[in-house]
Amino acid sequence: MREVVIVSAVRTAIGKFGGTLAALSDIDFGPIPIREAIQRAGLGGDQIDEVIYASGYRTGDLPINSARVVAVKAGIPIEKPQFTISKACAGGIKAVTLAAQVIKSGDADTIVAGGMESMSNATFMLKKARWGYRLGHGELQDQLILFDPLSGNTMGETAENVAEKYTVSRQDQDAFALRSQQLAEAAIKEGKFREQIIPVEIPQRKGAPKVFDTDEHPRFGTTMES
């Protein structure tokens, strides 16, 4: 069995919903960590055998195989194979798992694997609009809501059901969330994420681009009361 190792790992900072990265789509920021990871590994784009990339939200303007677009934009030759997978929040780690399996099988030696997602760019969908509405109203459907047609539940409702099933109280959830915020704040202040984050330049209407290099979601000074 072949040994598989990760030789480089990098990410962009995480933006909050409607925050600094909102104006960029997946295929805008998706190539940035790919390009940086290849460079840090001391490789060239032509040395990559395949790209496996997850896409969390299939927004309306994304190409069918967005992994191919970000790979080519990152400098990987167009002749190299790429494919996009979808597994919601677990998509990125599933891409890494698939890459390891492909390498172990001997079908490839070097693979770029990861994921991208822009909740801020989740679209509204208008079904039947292609064929026209003769009478009545058309309903816009929010693609941001993660809905499971098998259970009829959204992700939020599922979280409530899981909490009830395993007796996870609201107090326990709040305590966990508070600790997560505090740990994130401490890690950012201590520079623990600095090496793994590649800065992203955000174009501004006037002046120089804004450099985005710090996770945006953590709220410094969070308390149980806030």
Sine and cosine of phi, psi and omega as CSV:
sin_phi,cos_phi,sin_psi,cos_psi,sin_omega,cos_omega
0.00,0.00,0.76,-0.65,-0.01,-1.00
-0.96,0.28,0.60,-0.80,0.07,-1.00
-0.99,0.10,0.70,-0.71,0.00,-1.00
-0.91,-0.41,0.75,-0.67,0.01,-1.00
-0.76,-0.65,0.45,-0.89,0.12,-0.99
-1.00,-0.10,0.88,-0.48,-0.09,-1.00
-0.99,-0.16,-0.21,0.98,0.00,-1.00
-0.31,-0.95,0.65,-0.76,0.03,-1.00
-0.56,-0.83,0.76,-0.65,-0.03,-1.00
-0.46,-0.89,0.40,-0.92,0.00,-1.00
-0.54,-0.84,0.25,-0.97,0.21,-0.98
-1.00,0.09,0.24,-0.97,0.16,-0.99
-0.93,0.37,0.43,-0.90,-0.04,-1.00
-1.00,-0.03,0.83,-0.55,0.03,-1.00
-1.00,-0.01,0.42,-0.91,0.06,-1.00
-1.00,0.07,0.25,-0.97,-0.04,-1.00
-0.87,0.50,0.85,-0.52,-0.03,-1.00
0.96,0.28,0.27,0.96,-0.09,-1.00
-1.00,-0.06,-0.56,-0.83,-0.15,-0.99
-0.87,0.50,-0.58,0.81,-0.05,-1.00
-1.00,0.01,0.04,1.00,-0.14,-0.99
-0.86,0.51,-0.51,0.86,-0.04,-1.00
-0.98,0.20,-0.17,0.99,-0.03,-1.00
-0.97,-0.23,0.67,-0.74,0.07,-1.00
-1.00,-0.01,0.10,-1.00,0.03,-1.00
-0.81,0.58,-0.68,0.73,-0.08,-1.00
-0.98,0.20,-0.11,0.99,0.13,-0.99
-0.99,0.14,-0.77,0.64,-0.06,-1.00
-0.99,-0.11,-0.24,0.97,0.00,-1.00
-0.84,0.54,-0.64,0.77,-0.02,-1.00
-0.94,0.34,-0.37,0.93,-0.14,-0.99
-0.87,0.49,-0.80,0.60,0.02,-1.00
-0.93,0.37,-0.49,0.87,0.05,-1.00
-0.89,0.46,-0.76,0.65,-0.02,-1.00
-0.87,0.50,-0.69,0.73,-0.04,-1.00
-0.94,0.35,-0.65,0.76,-0.01,-1.00
-0.89,0.46,-0.66,0.75,0.03,-1.00
-0.90,0.44,-0.68,0.73,-0.01,-1.00
-0.91,0.42,-0.69,0.73,0.00,-1.00
-0.90,0.43,-0.50,0.87,0.01,-1.00
-0.98,0.18,-0.10,1.00,-0.01,-1.00
0.96,0.29,0.48,0.88,-0.04,-1.00
-0.92,-0.38,0.20,-0.98,0.14,-0.99
-0.94,-0.34,0.36,-0.93,-0.02,-1.00
-0.85,0.53,-0.51,0.86,-0.01,-1.00
-0.96,0.28,-0.16,0.99,0.03,-1.00
-1.00,-0.02,-0.07,1.00,0.03,-1.00
-1.00,0.08,0.80,-0.60,-0.03,-1.00
-0.99,0.12,-0.52,0.85,-0.09,-1.00
-0.30,-0.95,0.39,-0.92,0.08,-1.00
-0.81,-0.59,0.80,-0.60,0.07,-1.00
-0.87,-0.49,0.90,-0.43,-0.10,-1.00
-0.74,-0.68,0.68,-0.73,0.04,-1.00
-1.00,-0.08,0.53,-0.85,0.08,-1.00
-0.81,-0.58,0.90,-0.44,-0.11,-0.99
-0.94,0.33,-0.73,0.68,0.00,-1.00
-0.89,-0.46,0.82,-0.57,0.04,-1.00
-1.00,0.04,0.98,0.20,-0.01,-1.00
-0.94,0.35,0.40,-0.91,-0.18,-0.98
-0.87,0.50,-0.49,0.87,-0.07,-1.00
-1.00,-0.09,0.08,1.00,0.02,-1.00
-0.98,0.20,0.58,-0.82,0.09,-1.00
-0.92,0.38,0.33,-0.95,-0.03,-1.00
-0.86,0.51,-0.69,0.73,0.02,-1.00
-0.91,-0.42,0.98,0.20,-0.08,-1.00
-0.91,0.41,-0.43,0.90,0.05,-1.00
-0.87,0.50,-0.60,0.80,0.00,-1.00
-0.91,0.42,-0.67,0.74,-0.03,-1.00
-0.91,0.42,-0.74,0.67,-0.04,-1.00
-0.93,0.36,-0.53,0.85,0.02,-1.00
-0.91,0.41,-0.73,0.68,0.00,-1.00
-0.91,0.41,-0.64,0.77,0.04,-1.00
-0.91,0.42,-0.41,0.91,0.02,-1.00
-0.99,0.10,-0.06,1.00,0.06,-1.00
0.97,-0.23,0.14,0.99,0.05,-1.00
-1.00,0.09,0.74,-0.67,-0.06,-1.00
-0.81,0.59,0.59,-0.81,-0.05,-1.00
-0.90,0.44,-0.36,0.93,0.00,-1.00
-0.96,0.28,-0.28,0.96,-0.02,-1.00
-0.97,0.24,0.61,-0.79,0.00,-1.00
-0.97,0.24,0.59,-0.80,0.08,-1.00
-0.60,-0.80,0.55,-0.83,0.12,-0.99
-0.55,-0.84,0.45,-0.89,-0.06,-1.00
-0.97,-0.24,0.67,-0.74,0.07,-1.00
-0.87,-0.49,0.29,-0.96,0.02,-1.00
-0.69,-0.72,0.88,-0.47,0.07,-1.00
-0.52,-0.86,0.65,0.76,0.01,-1.00
0.77,0.64,-0.75,-0.66,-0.09,-1.00
-0.91,0.41,-0.39,0.92,-0.05,-1.00
-1.00,-0.04,0.14,0.99,-0.09,-1.00
-0.88,0.48,-0.69,0.72,-0.04,-1.00
-0.88,0.48,-0.74,0.67,-0.02,-1.00
-0.94,0.33,-0.50,0.86,0.07,-1.00
-0.92,0.40,-0.61,0.79,0.05,-1.00
-0.88,0.48,-0.67,0.74,0.03,-1.00
-0.90,0.43,-0.67,0.75,0.02,-1.00
-0.88,0.47,-0.71,0.71,0.02,-1.00
-0.89,0.46,-0.65,0.76,0.01,-1.00
-0.87,0.49,-0.69,0.72,0.02,-1.00
-0.88,0.47,-0.65,0.76,0.00,-1.00
-0.91,0.40,-0.64,0.77,0.01,-1.00
-0.91,0.42,-0.68,0.73,0.01,-1.00
-0.91,0.42,-0.67,0.74,0.02,-1.00
-0.87,0.49,-0.57,0.82,-0.03,-1.00
-0.96,0.29,-0.26,0.97,-0.02,-1.00
1.00,0.00,0.08,1.00,-0.01,-1.00
-0.98,0.18,-0.26,0.97,0.02,-1.00
-0.42,-0.91,0.36,-0.93,0.05,-1.00
-0.95,-0.31,-0.63,0.78,-0.08,-1.00
-0.73,-0.68,0.85,-0.53,-0.04,-1.00
-0.76,-0.65,0.65,-0.76,0.18,-0.98
-1.00,-0.09,0.80,-0.61,-0.02,-1.00
-0.71,-0.70,0.59,-0.81,0.02,-1.00
0.10,-1.00,-0.40,-0.92,-0.03,-1.00
-0.38,-0.93,0.27,-0.96,0.01,-1.00
-0.53,-0.85,0.47,-0.88,-0.02,-1.00
-0.31,-0.95,0.67,-0.74,0.11,-0.99
-0.74,-0.67,1.00,-0.09,0.05,-1.00
-0.90,0.43,-0.51,0.86,-0.01,-1.00
-0.89,0.45,-0.39,0.92,-0.03,-1.00
-0.98,-0.20,0.18,0.98,0.07,-1.00
-0.88,0.48,0.71,-0.70,-0.16,-0.99
-0.99,-0.16,0.19,-0.98,0.20,-0.98
-0.98,-0.18,0.66,-0.75,-0.06,-1.00
-0.92,-0.39,0.69,-0.73,0.04,-1.00
-0.89,-0.45,0.99,-0.12,-0.03,-1.00
-0.92,0.39,0.48,-0.88,0.05,-1.00
0.94,0.34,-0.03,1.00,-0.05,-1.00
-0.90,0.44,-0.48,0.88,-0.01,-1.00
-0.87,0.50,-0.59,0.81,-0.07,-1.00
-0.99,-0.16,-0.02,1.00,0.10,-1.00
1.00,0.02,0.50,-0.87,0.06,-1.00
-0.95,-0.31,0.87,-0.50,0.00,-1.00
-0.99,0.13,-0.74,0.67,-0.02,-1.00
-0.65,-0.76,0.42,-0.91,0.09,-1.00
0.99,0.10,-0.02,-1.00,-0.08,-1.00
-0.99,-0.12,0.50,-0.86,0.17,-0.99
-0.99,-0.16,0.62,-0.79,-0.05,-1.00
-0.96,-0.29,0.82,-0.58,0.10,-0.99
-0.98,0.22,0.75,-0.67,0.03,-1.00
-0.95,-0.31,0.79,-0.61,-0.04,-1.00
-0.98,0.19,0.91,-0.42,-0.02,-1.00
-0.98,0.18,-0.06,1.00,0.05,-1.00
-0.96,0.29,-0.52,0.85,-0.04,-1.00
-0.96,0.27,0.86,-0.52,0.01,-1.00
-0.99,0.12,0.98,-0.21,-0.10,-0.99
-0.94,-0.34,0.73,-0.69,0.02,-1.00
-0.97,-0.24,0.94,-0.34,-0.03,-1.00
-0.92,0.38,-0.32,0.95,0.00,-1.00
-0.95,0.31,-0.65,0.76,-0.03,-1.00
-0.98,-0.19,-0.32,0.95,-0.06,-1.00
0.98,0.19,0.26,0.97,-0.05,-1.00
-0.92,-0.39,0.43,-0.90,0.19,-0.98
-1.00,0.02,0.14,-0.99,0.01,-1.00
-0.89,0.45,-0.61,0.79,0.02,-1.00
-0.88,0.47,-0.69,0.73,0.04,-1.00
-0.91,0.42,-0.61,0.79,0.05,-1.00
-0.89,0.47,-0.65,0.76,0.04,-1.00
-0.87,0.49,-0.66,0.75,0.04,-1.00
-0.89,0.45,-0.68,0.74,-0.01,-1.00
-0.91,0.42,-0.66,0.75,0.01,-1.00
-0.91,0.41,-0.67,0.75,0.02,-1.00
-0.88,0.48,-0.65,0.76,0.01,-1.00
-0.93,0.36,-0.66,0.75,-0.04,-1.00
-0.90,0.44,-0.66,0.75,-0.07,-1.00
-0.98,-0.21,0.25,0.97,0.08,-1.00
0.80,0.60,0.80,0.60,0.09,-1.00
-0.99,-0.16,0.94,-0.34,-0.10,-1.00
-0.96,0.27,0.30,-0.95,0.07,-1.00
-0.89,0.45,-0.58,0.82,0.02,-1.00
-0.90,0.45,-0.67,0.74,0.04,-1.00
-0.90,0.43,-0.64,0.77,0.02,-1.00
-0.91,0.42,-0.68,0.73,0.01,-1.00
-0.89,0.45,-0.65,0.76,0.00,-1.00
-0.91,0.42,-0.65,0.76,0.03,-1.00
-0.90,0.43,-0.69,0.72,0.00,-1.00
-0.90,0.44,-0.66,0.75,0.02,-1.00
-0.88,0.47,-0.71,0.70,0.00,-1.00
-0.89,0.46,-0.63,0.78,0.03,-1.00
-0.88,0.47,-0.69,0.73,0.03,-1.00
-0.89,0.45,-0.68,0.74,-0.03,-1.00
-0.92,0.39,-0.65,0.76,0.03,-1.00
-0.91,0.41,-0.64,0.77,0.02,-1.00
-0.90,0.43,-0.69,0.73,0.03,-1.00
-0.87,0.49,-0.72,0.69,-0.01,-1.00
-0.89,0.45,-0.68,0.74,-0.02,-1.00
-0.90,0.43,-0.64,0.77,0.01,-1.00
-0.91,0.41,-0.71,0.70,-0.02,-1.00
-0.91,0.42,-0.52,0.85,0.01,-1.00
-1.00,0.06,-0.02,1.00,0.05,-1.00
0.96,0.28,0.38,0.92,-0.08,-1.00
-0.94,0.33,-0.35,0.94,0.00,-1.00
-0.99,-0.14,-0.11,0.99,-0.17,-0.99
-0.85,0.53,-0.67,0.74,-0.07,-1.00
-0.94,0.35,-0.52,0.86,-0.08,-1.00
-1.00,0.05,-0.19,0.98,-0.06,-1.00
-0.98,-0.18,0.76,-0.65,0.12,-0.99
-0.99,-0.15,0.83,-0.56,-0.01,-1.00
-0.89,0.47,0.55,-0.83,0.04,-1.00
-0.88,-0.47,0.76,-0.65,0.04,-1.00
-1.00,0.00,0.84,-0.54,-0.02,-1.00
-0.97,-0.23,0.91,-0.42,0.01,-1.00
-0.86,0.51,0.65,-0.76,0.04,-1.00
-0.92,-0.40,0.34,-0.94,0.01,-1.00
-0.88,0.47,-0.61,0.79,0.01,-1.00
-0.72,-0.69,0.56,-0.83,0.09,-1.00
0.99,0.17,-0.23,-0.97,-0.06,-1.00
-0.95,0.30,0.40,-0.92,0.05,-1.00
-0.89,0.46,0.46,-0.89,0.09,-1.00
-1.00,0.07,0.74,-0.67,0.02,-1.00
-1.00,-0.02,0.88,-0.48,-0.03,-1.00
-0.96,-0.28,0.93,-0.37,-0.09,-1.00
-0.63,-0.78,0.25,0.97,-0.02,-1.00
-0.71,-0.70,0.72,-0.69,0.03,-1.00
-0.80,0.59,0.73,-0.68,-0.18,-0.98
-1.00,-0.07,-0.37,0.93,-0.12,-0.99
-0.96,0.29,-0.64,0.77,-0.02,-1.00
-0.84,0.55,0.69,-0.72,0.01,-1.00
-0.95,-0.31,0.95,-0.32,-0.04,-1.00
-0.90,0.44,0.64,-0.77,0.03,-1.00
0.98,0.17,0.28,0.96,0.00,-1.00
-0.90,0.44,0.71,-0.71,0.08,-1.00
-0.82,-0.57,0.16,-0.99,0.03,-1.00
-0.88,0.47,-0.53,0.85,-0.03,-1.00
-0.97,0.25,-0.52,0.86,-0.06,-1.00
-0.99,0.11,0.00,0.00,0.00,0.00
